């Protein structure tokens, strides 16, 4: 069993890893959309979807950096919930899925 202080000390690192992993997955989605039609001209919708994925990946990464800094502060601030960021990221990923699916069907 680990010490509670040690477990809390690793939370910023775990948070950073989770947000970084999510941003890399979104970035990979954008790269796959661009690579899908390397032999033909990629449609404008493919480029838009890849651009949205790139911007979303960058914003997710920046949210992760912000969260890591917040959780590393001692004493912890009163409000450390990332509810707004999580909902915004989830909604953005759903929108990216819809854009990606639309671009792949056309």
N, C-alpha and C positions, 0 to 999 in steps of 0.2 A: 504494500500500500504506500502511496506517495504522500508526502507532506502537502497540506492544503496550500501553503505558500508557494511551493514549487509548481503546483498545478496552475495556480493563478498567474505565475510568472511566465508560463509558456503560452498563455492565451494570445498575446500580441503576435507571436510567431505563427500560431495555428490560424489566426484570423488572416494574416498576410498571405499565408500559403493558400487558404481557401479562395480568397479574392483573386490571387494571381492565377490559380488553376482555372477559375471561371473565365478570367479575361483571356487566357491562352486558348481555351476551348472556343470562345467566340471568335477570336482571331483566326483560328484554324478553319472555322466555318467560312469566313470571308475568303480565305486563301483557296479553299476547295471550290468555292463558287467561281473564282477567277480561273482556276486551273481546269475546270470542267470542260470548257470550250477552247482549249489551246490551239486546236487545228482549224477552228473557224472563228469568225468574229464574235466576240462575246456581246450579247445584247446589252442595251442600255440598262435594263432592269438587273442584269447580273452585276454590272458595275455599281449600280446604286446599292444593291444588297451587300456587295463586298465593302463599299464605303461605309454603309450603316454599321456593318460588323466591325470595321476598323475603329470607327468613332466610339461604338459601344464598348469595345475591348479596352480602349484607352480610358474611358470614363470609369469602367469597373476597376481597372488597375489603380486609378487615382483615388477612388473610394476606399480601396484596400489600404493604400498608404495612409490616408487620413485616419482610418479605423485603427491601424497599427499604432500610430502616434498617440491617438486618444487613449488606447488601452495600456500604453506604456507609461502614461503619466501617473505619478504618485503624489498625493492621494488621488484616487480615481474621482473624476467629476461625478456630480449627482446624476446626470442624465447621460448614459452611455449606450442607450438603445439605438440600433441602426434600422429601426422599423421603416422609416421613409425610404432609405437607400435600398433596402431589401425589396420593398414593394415596387419601387421605380425600376430596379434592375430586373425583377421578374416580369414586369409589364413590357419592358424593352426587349427582353429575350423572346417573349411571346410574339411581339411585333416582328422581330427578326425572323422567327420561324415562319410566320405567315408570308413575309416578303420573300424569303428563300424558297418556300414551297411554290409561290406564284412564279418566281423567276425560273424555277426548274420545270414547271409545266408548260411554259410558253416557249 
